Amino acid sequence: MLNKKDIEMKDSDASIEPRIEIKENREIRNAVLIIGVMLVMLFTLIFRIKGRAYNFSTLTFEYVSGSLDLAITGQFYDGTWFMADHPFWYFLNHFDWLIMGVLGIVALLFIITGLVKERKKPLFRYGLFILLSGAITAGLIMNVLLKDLWGRYRPRHTTFFEGEHNFYAILDLAWLIEPESIGEGVSFPAGHPSAFTCYILIYFVFKHPEAIIYLFGEFKEWKVKMLKIIKWIGLILAIIGGILMGMARIIAGAHFASDVLWNMTITFYVDVFMYYVVFRWPKYERENLNEFLKVKSIIADESFG
């Protein structure tokens, strides 16, 4: 909680500049990143375990690697993808562009505001961060470098669900095993969940609300609280929305659960890389931003800053 004593400012004394102290626990942050990688590796191994899976084409059980993926998807298939047309799931499956568009509008508003208002010039950089990070994760990495090249077939296209193509467990090198799958198998990773998972960028933009509060007018306690609420809403929306969108794609036979897991993983770690390494936000907020705003700040324990 930011207390008034953290802001050493008096309206009547222009010589006293505000001083904002922003604390982060580097050890906890790094531990979260490491544990996250370990959990993803663990769940990936679990998704690769061999087990019995029902084949809807042969109406028999088969012993196959990736049985958990097949079992989860099989809960939503009975010869048809019977839940895919439910209004809620239908909306998520067909209007992901609308959800992503809202984030794009926010980025453009930041960029335009930063261009036309000198006092809010740093907003241009924040908008660019949202736009570039979203384009790299949802566009370049998900849909160009991986989806079009990996070759893993969608559930509804595999023989297990009365399709014509082979099933490959998560991280099987389908493109190497079956080169003709390149451009045809587009299951890995899931793309639609990015419409929500990219909202984690809102969390990163407002990660240090005390550092950017002056871009939104004079300092007010309620403004800091509001920015903190927006920050956490972005994180919650990314997680819960990403899971729901992932479920919508599983229900439609478009992706396996492991495809969704990797979408969330790639989005998070690429955005962390963009935040700390490419844009170097902690350093920028500590030096350039606060120098521009004439605000003194301390950002403690930033390992990449």
C-alpha angles and dihedrals in degrees: 000000000000110000127201089247088065089064108065098191136128121186090214094054113058091181092070111081124199115261118203123190116203117188128197130175104230093189093055092046094050090045090054091052093049094044089048091056091047092050092050090050090048094050091045090055090048090052089052096052115121118243146134116301129178117241110211091196098056095025089228137109119253132194104233143152110256096035093148091061090050093046093052093047091045091064089071099044129078099154089305134047088251099182099044094092096052105123095240096049091039090056092051092047096049107029103049087119089064093054092047089045092063090058090047091053090052090052092049092048089053091048095048093045091050091051098048101037117058093198090056097042094125089065087074089065093048091050091048090051091055093045098046096041092049092047093049096047103035095030117027103027102032102038105024112027098034115014097048095040108036097070103212108150123231115255093249090055096053126093090243088070098036095273128127105244138080122264116237124194119234112292093010105145095243092165090059098039094045111016092185088066090073108110091007101066105061103159099106117104112012112243106189095065087065087077086074105021090060088066086081083083087073088058091053094046092054095034090117103030091170089062097053101032092105090062086070098052131274121349116279127166091225091055092055090049091048092052090049090052090050089049093055093042088057092053094045092047091051093052103038095034091047091052093048092047089048090052090051090055093047091049090053092050090243099118143013121239090251090057088058092047090055093047090058092044096050093045094051099046096042090051090048088053091049091048100048105024110026103033094020091208098180091056092043093050092045096049120009101031097046092042088054091048093041089238124136115220141169121211107189130204099008105159096192097036 
